[in-house]
């Protein structure tokens, strides 16, 4: 069965891509922001921002409050016009997509759904605008765990249930690109784990996934790449691992002959701090050189562990100068 036929039988509608669009797993850029600037009166929300998001990865979109993340996503989704520059999805403006829900799924505000409708009717109204059948509505309600409450009014939903409904709406058209703003907001631990696994699975299928979040611990578990902005400008475009290694905190060394090894390490140019449990915190030498030096002096070593900063520590260090609001410490 072809993909197009399978989608038609599922009631999804047009093919995976509109004419000319790339398939899942394309090596080309799917989200591209180029010298994007957005002003609101005298305020500069986004300042010549450029970055790319490619398929096959979960990309975390990070930055302090007021950094310009929401504005950038709104421009990408055609909800705001750029002052200058470009924000494209699959090489086109969102407004130029004939059936946008088949190209891009988005969650910006889980509370935007009209409370007087049922979950099924809310999704059905969205589906009709993009030629998506009711079978797909039922399928995504099942996928997000809301099948049992699909005929209940949204006004009675908790925040977590509204988040699940928003994610269902983003998935309606089986899109190749997903943009989600704080998708785990209001979810319980099981829900947080579920969305984490869902995002990684979608990226694993070759889709492009951009997630804005303030939860560094969750991004550390979910994201492969990071785009970090502050005051509307790009601060870093990197992988989670590269960022942690950039803020490496030395090497932890355990040995029964700590003072002797410390003297040898310092003689080789390292700085050594003895911790409360007797372990050595070493800076200036990598694990290989530490091991070689210990072997040269016939000092047995029980542990040599590089210490990298957590994503939260690295993020705070990078964005320290970009905070719009900060409490006294």
N, C-alpha and C positions, 0 to 999 in steps of 0.2 A: 504493500500500500504506500502510495506517495505521501509525503508530508502534507501537501496541499489537500489531497483527498481526505486524509485523516483529520485535518483541521476542519474541513467542511462538514464531515460527519459529526464532529464534536460541537458544531454550531458556532465555531469561532469566527468564520467569515473569510475575508481576503487572505492571500498567502502571507507567509511569515514576513516578507519584506515587500514594500511597495516597489514599483518598477525602478530598477537601478540601485536599490539598496543592497548593502552587503549582508551575507548570511551570518548566523552565529559563528563565532570562532574566526571571523575575518581578522587578518593581521593588520588591517588599517585602523586608524583612529575612529572611534565611534562618537565620542564627545570631545569637542575641540573648542576651547575658549582662547581667543586671540586678541590681545591688547584691549580687553573689555573695560570700558569705563561707564559708570552709571552715577549720575548726579540727581539729587533731589533738592532743587533750589540751590542754596549755597553749600549744601552738604555733599560730600564725596563718599558714596557708599562703596564703590569699586573703582580701583585706580590702576588702569592699564594691566589688568590681570591676564595671564596666559598660562594654560596648562592643558594636558591631554589625558583622556581616560580611555584605556584600551580594553578589548574583550578578554575574558578569561580570568579576571581578577576582581576581588572586592576592594574598591578604593575608598578609603576613609577621607572625608572632607572635613577638616578640622580647623578651628580657630576660635578665639575668644568671642564673647558677646559683642555684636557690632562689627565683627570682622568683615562682613559682606557675604557670608555663605548663603543665607536665604535669598538675598538679592540676586546673587549669581544664578541660583537654581530657578528663580522666578523668570529671569531673562532667558535661560535655556528653554523654559517651558512656555515662552511666549506670553507670560503674564505681565511682563514689564519690557519696555523698549530700551535698548542700550542707547546711551548718549553717544558712544562711539565704539568701534571695535565690533567683534562678532562672537556669537555663541551658537554653535551648530551641533546638530545631532545627525549622525550618518551623513554628514556633509551638507545638510540643509537646515534652514530655519524651521523651528517647530511649526510655525504657521503655514509652511508650505507642504506639510505632510497631509496626504489625503485622508488617511485613516490613522490618526496619531496614536490611538491606543494599541494598535498592532505594532507600532515602532517603539513607543516609549510608555512605560508605566511609572507613575509618580505618586508619592505620598508626601504632602506638605503639611496638611492640617487635618488630623483625624476627627476634629469636631465640626468640620465643614458640612457633613451630611445632614440633611433635613430630618429632624427628629420625628416628624409625623409620619414618615414612611417606614415600611418594614425594610429589613436588610435586603431581602430579595428584590423588592420593588426599586430600592435605591440603585442596586447593581443593574437591574433590568433597564432602567432609564438610561444609565451610562452605556450599556451594551447596545441599545438601539441606535445611538448616535454613531456607532462604528460598525454597524451590521454584524453584531455578535448575537448568537442565538441564546435562548433560555437554558439550554443544556450546559453551556459554559458557565452561566451564572451559578447554577446548582453545583457544578464541579469546583469552582473556586471557593464557594461557601464551605464545601466539604474539606477542601485543602487547608483552609485556615481555621477549621474547628468550629464553625458557626452554623453548620447544617441544622442543628437542633433548635436554633433560635432564628432561622431565616425568615419566619413569618411574624416575628415580633417587632414592635416599633423601636426605632433606634433611640428614642428618648429614654428608654429604660435600660440602655446599655451602659456598662461601666466604661472607664477610659480604656482599659485593656481590650475590651470587646470592640470599641470603636477603632482602636489601632488595628486589630485583626481585620475589621471591615475595610479600613483604608488600604491595607495590604492586598485584600481580595480585589479591590478596585484596580490597584496597580497591576495585578496579574491577569485581569480580564482578557486582554487581547493577546496573551502569550507573547509579550514584547521581548525584543532583543536587548533593550536598554531599560534599566530600572534606576530611578533616582528617589531616594527615601530620606526624609528629614526626621531624625530622632525616631526610628522605627520601633525601638524597644520601650519607648515612653509608656508607662502605665502597665507594662506586662509583668506578670509574676515570674519567678525563676524558671518555671517550665516553659513559659512563653518566650523568655529571653533566649533560652537554649534552642527553642524551636526556630526562632527567626534567624539566629546565628547559623544553624545548620541549613536553613532554607537559602540564605544568601550565598553561602559557600557552594551549595549544590547548583544554584542558578549560574554562578560564575563558572563552575566546573563544566557546565554545558556550553560554554563559549559566549555567554551573555556578558554585557557590560553593566557593572553594578557600582553605583556611586552612593555612598551613605554618609550623611552628615550626622555627627554625634558629639556630645560632650563627655560621654562615658569612655575614658581612656582604657580602663580595664577591659571593657567589652571590645573596643577597637583592636586591642592587642591580641584578642582571641579570634577576631573575625577578619580583619583587613589584611591584605597582602601589601598594598601600596598606600601611601598617604600623600594627600595634597593639603598643606597647612598654609593658611593665609592669616594676615593681621592688618588691620586698618585698610582693607581692600586690596592689599598687595600680596604677592606670593612670597612665602617665607621658605618653604621646602617642598620639593616634589621627589619623594624617595620611597624606599621600602621600609617596613617596620624594622627589619633586622639592621639595615644600614643606619637608621636613625639611632637605634639603641647602641650600636657599636661606636657611633660618633661621640657618644657621651659615656664611654667606658670608664669605669671607676677603679681600674686596676685589677690585680690578681690576688685571690685568696690562697694562701699557702699554709698547710698544716704539716708539722714535723715535730718529732720529739726533741730536736736539738735547735730550737728556735733562735736563741741568742747567737749561736755559731753561724747559722745560715743567714741571719740578719746582717751580721758583720760582713760576710762574703758578698751578699747582695749589694750592700751599700758601697763596698769597695769597687763593685762593677758599675756603679753609677745610679743604682736604684734608690728610691726613697722608700723607707719601710716604717710602717706603723704597727706596733704590737697591740692586738685587740685584747679585750678583757678575758677571753678564754685561752689566750696564748697564741692564737693564730696570727699569721703575718699578713698585713695588707700591703701589697707591693705595687708601686708605680714606677714606670720607666723601663721595665723589662717585660717581654712577652713570655707566655708559659713555656715555650720551647727553650729559650735562653735560661730561664729559671731552672728548668729540669736539667739542662746540661751543666749549669754551674753547680747544682747540688750533687750531681754524679761526680764531677771533677773533685769535689771535696769529700766524697764518700759519705754524704749526709742523706739518710733515707727520708723520703718525702711521702706523706700519706695522702695529700690532696693538693692539686693545683687547679684552681677554677677561675676562669676569667669572670669578672664582675661587670655586667653591662647594666646601664640604667634602665629602669622600667620605662614604658612608653609615656606614662604620666610625668615622670621626672624629666625626660627629654623634651616633651611637649612644653612643660612649664618653663624650662630653660630657654627654649626657642622663642616663646611668645611673651616673655617677661616684659619686653619693651613695647608690646602692642596692646596691652590691656587698656580698655576704655574705662573700666571700673575695677577698683581693687581695694579690698579691706586692709586696714592697718594690721601689721603683724607684730 
